[in-house]
Amino acid sequence: MVEVFLGESGSKKDPLANPLYADLSGLPPLFIQVGGDEALLDDSRQIVKLAQEAGVDVKFKIYPEMQHVFHFLIGNAPEGDQAVQDMADWVRPKLGLA
């Protein structure tokens, strides 16, 4: 699938395709949520580290035993409900809504 996204001559290290190679300075605050059983858990940890090193305000939360895109379980699993609630609680004051 990588070649489909990048094309024949695309680089896996292009920062537009892989934020692990991007300059993250100047990003707004980030809330990164990831499942504990997520295939991208290590990448999530790395992007948090890189963002923090670039001076970005980062909140990071791991939801045990959850997999990729577990948020779609909202209304059907407490973990999905909790993740969406956590995001809402985090973003409201940043938007001046709390």
Phi, psi and omega per residue, in radians:
M1 nan -0.457 -3.126
V2 -1.039 -0.784 -3.122
E3 -1.129 -0.582 3.101
V4 -1.119 -0.735 -3.128
F5 -1.268 -0.797 -3.032
L6 -1.559 -0.380 -3.030
G7 1.461 3.026 -3.064
E8 -1.081 -0.655 -3.045
S9 -1.775 0.096 -3.117
G10 -1.255 2.620 -3.134
S11 -1.797 2.346 3.074
K12 -1.195 -0.206 3.120
K13 -1.786 0.153 3.067
D14 -1.158 2.151 -3.097
P15 -1.072 -0.363 3.076
L16 -1.317 -0.344 3.118
A17 -1.795 -0.450 -3.066
N18 -2.430 1.805 -3.078
P19 -1.127 -0.215 3.078
L20 -1.161 -0.249 3.119
Y21 -1.956 0.181 -3.079
A22 -1.638 2.751 2.959
D23 -1.440 1.953 -3.052
L24 -1.623 -0.055 -3.134
S25 -1.085 2.471 3.135
G26 1.557 -0.055 3.089
L27 -1.201 2.635 3.041
P28 -1.254 3.032 3.098
P29 -0.962 2.502 -3.118
L30 -2.100 2.469 2.936
F31 -2.116 1.921 -3.111
I32 -1.821 2.103 3.116
Q33 -1.972 2.377 -3.112
V34 -2.576 2.566 3.077
G35 -1.377 2.577 3.122
G36 -1.151 -0.372 3.105
D37 -1.880 0.348 -3.108
E38 -1.300 2.371 3.081
A39 -1.091 -0.451 -3.104
L40 -1.745 0.346 -3.113
L41 -1.037 -0.829 -3.139
D42 -1.133 -0.670 3.074
D43 -1.113 -0.662 3.101
S44 -1.100 -0.777 3.095
R45 -1.051 -0.722 -3.120
Q46 -1.171 -0.725 -3.140
I47 -1.174 -0.604 3.064
V48 -1.080 -0.819 -3.141
K49 -1.057 -0.823 -3.129
L50 -1.116 -0.714 3.134
A51 -1.136 -0.772 3.115
Q52 -1.073 -0.739 3.108
E53 -1.096 -0.480 3.121
A54 -1.516 0.054 3.100
G55 1.513 0.247 -3.140
V56 -1.468 2.397 3.040
D57 -1.307 2.005 -3.054
V58 -2.205 2.303 2.926
K59 -1.907 2.379 -3.078
F60 -2.310 2.242 3.134
K61 -2.372 2.275 3.074
I62 -1.814 2.258 3.126
Y63 -1.784 1.909 -3.045
P64 -0.948 2.454 3.030
E65 1.127 0.173 3.117
M66 -1.643 2.659 3.132
Q67 -1.926 -3.049 -3.103
H68 -0.959 2.431 3.118
V69 0.894 0.681 3.137
F70 -1.134 -0.257 3.140
H71 -1.057 -0.455 -3.136
F72 -1.155 -0.137 3.107
L73 -1.420 0.048 3.139
I74 -0.912 2.334 -3.105
G75 1.511 -0.203 -3.116
N76 -2.174 -0.283 3.132
A77 -2.562 2.419 -3.107
P78 -1.061 -0.512 3.127
E79 -1.148 -0.702 3.075
G80 -1.139 -0.776 3.101
D81 -1.037 -0.791 -3.093
Q82 -1.130 -0.732 -3.128
A83 -1.092 -0.757 3.129
V84 -1.186 -0.686 3.087
Q85 -1.127 -0.728 3.105
D86 -1.045 -0.742 3.131
M87 -1.134 -0.775 3.131
A88 -1.069 -0.775 3.136
D89 -1.094 -0.621 -3.132
W90 -1.285 -0.728 -2.998
V91 -1.450 -0.502 -3.106
R92 -0.900 -0.939 -3.132
P93 -1.139 -0.527 3.124
K94 -1.175 -0.452 3.118
L95 -1.693 0.047 -3.123
G96 1.292 0.471 -3.087
L97 -1.820 0.076 -3.122
A98 -2.227 nan nan
